[in-house]
Amino acid sequence: MFTLVADEPDYLVVNKHAGVNFHVEDGEAGLVASVSETFGYPLFSVHRLDKMTSGLLVLAKSSLAAAQFTALFSERQVGKIYLALSQKKTKKKQGLIKGDMAKSRRGSYKLLTSCQQPALTQFKSHSLLPGMRLFILKPATGKTHQLRVALKSLGAPILGDERYGGGDSDRGYLHAYELSFSWQGQIKHYSCLPTSGQFFQPGLLQQAIVALHEQSLLLLNWPSLNSPRN
């Protein structure tokens, strides 16, 4: 269900496994309840990941810490990097995906051309395997299904994301790889490669990531948030 990445005085960082519910579903305990039970004390969620998505998740140890994290996320003070795979190639290798999001059919969402309260996602793509593209995603906002809808809008749905046209696979290939934020006057940085998925090969991913930047993908030269939408 999860593996522990860091146990800090005010919070935990865990690697959520793909296919794990965040909250209780059909009587089965969700991730937050399971981690709380494992460690023997209540934990507070401050952000979430979709069921199909694996990767880094912060859980606060107190309501005070939770409020502080909520403020950091809402003020866009948390750096986030996601890794995704798609079998489709986009026209551009990098850019900005920008637009309002609205509910569509059966729990899905769609990207609009309007930009009143837009979802903002910077992206870069690289060839990983024959017929497989690695997308490095840097969301500036945190809307429901944002990254899944963003890649669909580029014509490159995430592999295994059947809801948005990514086709069937052994998992949905979206992973929260990197988190960075300031906490109690110190810069905290965490990264974690995916641990499951036939096409999420750690050796290839590590090689691709190091080739881009040895320290942090957050430090790449990202497209401006003021760029025209793709």
C-alpha positions in Angstrom: 0.0 0.0 0.0 2.9 2.4 0.8 6.5 2.6 1.8 8.0 5.2 4.2 10.3 7.8 2.6 10.8 10.1 5.6 9.7 10.4 9.2 10.1 14.1 10.2 9.0 15.6 13.6 6.0 17.3 12.0 5.1 15.0 9.1 5.6 11.8 7.2 6.5 11.4 3.5 5.3 8.2 2.0 5.5 6.6 -1.4 1.9 5.7 -2.2 1.6 2.6 -4.4 -0.4 2.6 -7.6 -4.0 1.4 -7.3 -4.4 2.3 -3.7 -7.4 4.4 -2.6 -6.7 7.6 -0.8 -9.8 7.4 1.4 -12.1 4.6 2.5 -13.8 2.9 -0.5 -16.2 0.0 -0.5 -15.4 -0.7 3.2 -11.7 -0.9 2.6 -9.4 1.4 4.5 -7.7 4.1 2.5 -4.1 5.2 2.5 -4.4 7.7 5.3 -6.2 5.3 7.6 -3.7 2.6 6.9 -0.6 4.8 7.5 -2.2 6.1 10.7 -2.9 2.5 11.9 0.7 1.4 11.0 2.3 4.2 13.1 -0.3 4.3 15.9 -1.3 8.0 15.8 -3.7 10.1 13.7 -2.4 11.7 10.5 -3.8 14.6 8.5 -4.0 14.7 4.7 -2.8 18.0 3.1 -2.9 16.9 -0.6 -3.9 13.8 -2.4 -3.1 11.5 -5.3 -5.6 9.7 -7.6 -6.0 6.0 -7.1 -4.0 5.1 -10.2 -1.2 7.5 -9.3 1.8 6.4 -7.3 4.4 8.5 -5.5 5.3 11.1 -2.9 2.6 12.2 -0.4 2.9 14.3 2.7 0.9 13.4 5.8 0.9 15.9 8.7 1.2 14.8 12.3 -0.9 17.6 13.8 -3.7 19.9 12.8 -1.3 22.8 13.1 1.2 21.3 10.7 -1.7 20.4 8.4 -2.8 24.0 8.3 0.7 25.1 7.5 1.0 22.7 4.7 -2.4 23.6 3.3 -1.2 27.2 3.2 2.0 26.2 1.4 0.1 24.3 -1.3 -2.5 27.0 -1.8 0.2 29.6 -2.1 2.1 27.5 -4.6 5.1 27.2 -2.4 5.5 23.5 -2.9 7.6 22.3 -6.0 6.1 19.2 -7.6 7.4 17.0 -10.4 5.5 14.1 -11.9 6.7 11.4 -14.3 4.2 10.0 -16.9 4.5 7.7 -19.9 2.5 7.9 -23.1 2.6 6.0 -26.3 1.8 9.1 -28.3 4.2 11.9 -29.3 3.3 15.6 -29.0 4.0 18.2 -31.6 6.2 20.2 -29.2 8.8 18.7 -26.8 8.0 21.3 -24.1 5.4 23.9 -23.3 2.6 25.1 -21.0 -0.8 23.5 -20.8 -3.3 26.2 -19.6 -7.0 26.4 -19.3 -10.0 26.2 -17.0 -11.3 22.7 -16.1 -14.9 21.6 -16.0 -16.7 18.4 -15.1 -17.5 16.2 -18.0 -19.3 12.8 -18.1 -19.2 10.0 -15.5 -16.6 11.7 -13.2 -14.3 12.9 -15.9 -13.0 16.4 -16.5 -12.2 18.4 -19.6 -9.9 21.3 -20.4 -11.6 24.5 -21.6 -10.2 27.3 -23.8 -11.1 29.9 -21.1 -8.6 31.0 -18.5 -10.5 32.5 -15.6 -9.0 30.2 -12.9 -6.8 28.0 -15.1 -5.0 24.8 -14.4 -1.3 25.4 -15.2 1.0 22.6 -16.1 4.5 22.9 -17.5 5.8 19.9 -19.4 8.9 18.4 -21.2 8.9 15.2 -23.1 11.7 12.8 -24.0 12.0 9.5 -25.8 12.4 6.7 -23.3 11.8 3.5 -25.3 10.8 2.8 -28.9 7.2 4.0 -29.1 7.2 5.3 -25.5 7.6 9.0 -24.4 8.5 10.1 -20.9 6.7 13.3 -19.8 8.1 15.4 -17.0 5.3 17.4 -15.6 5.5 20.5 -13.3 2.0 21.5 -12.1 1.6 25.0 -10.7 -1.9 24.3 -9.6 -3.5 21.2 -8.1 -6.9 20.5 -9.7 -8.6 17.2 -9.8 -7.3 15.0 -12.7 -5.2 18.0 -13.9 -2.3 16.1 -15.3 -4.4 13.4 -16.8 -6.6 15.9 -18.6 -3.5 18.0 -19.6 -1.8 15.1 -21.4 -5.1 14.1 -23.1 -5.4 17.6 -24.4 -2.0 17.3 -26.0 -3.1 14.1 -27.8 -0.8 12.0 -25.5 -3.0 10.3 -22.9 -1.2 8.6 -20.0 -0.5 4.9 -20.6 -3.0 2.8 -18.6 -5.4 5.7 -18.0 -8.5 4.2 -19.6 -10.7 7.1 -18.4 -8.9 9.5 -20.6 -8.0 7.3 -23.6 -4.7 5.9 -22.5 -5.6 2.3 -23.1 -5.2 -0.8 -21.0 -2.0 -1.6 -19.2 -0.7 -3.1 -15.9 -1.0 0.3 -14.2 -1.7 4.0 -14.8 1.7 5.4 -15.6 1.7 8.6 -13.5 4.1 9.0 -10.6 4.7 11.9 -8.1 8.5 11.9 -8.3 9.7 15.0 -6.5 8.6 17.4 -3.7 10.4 20.5 -2.4 9.3 23.1 0.1 10.6 25.3 2.9 9.8 24.0 6.5 10.8 25.7 9.7 13.5 27.7 7.8 15.0 24.7 6.0 14.6 23.6 2.4 13.2 20.1 2.3 13.6 18.0 -0.8 12.4 14.4 -1.5 12.4 12.3 -4.6 11.4 8.7 -5.2 11.4 6.6 -8.4 8.4 4.4 -9.1 8.6 0.8 -7.9 6.0 -0.9 -10.0 5.0 -1.0 -13.7 6.4 -3.0 -16.6 7.4 0.2 -18.4 8.5 2.2 -15.4 12.0 0.8 -15.5 14.1 2.4 -12.7 17.4 2.1 -14.5 16.1 3.8 -17.7 14.3 6.5 -15.7 17.3 7.2 -13.5 19.5 7.5 -16.6 17.1 9.9 -18.2 16.7 12.0 -15.1 20.4 12.3 -14.4 21.0 13.2 -18.0 18.6 16.1 -17.6 19.8 17.4 -14.2 21.9 15.7 -11.6 20.3 17.5 -8.6 16.6 18.2 -9.2 14.2 18.3 -12.1 12.7 21.4 -10.5 15.8 23.2 -11.6 15.4 22.6 -15.3 14.7 25.6 -17.6 10.9 25.4 -17.6 8.6 27.2 -20.0 7.2 30.5 -18.6 3.8 30.3 -16.9 3.0 33.3 -19.0 3.7 31.4 -22.3 0.9 30.9 -24.8 -1.1 27.7 -24.1 -0.2 24.7 -26.2 
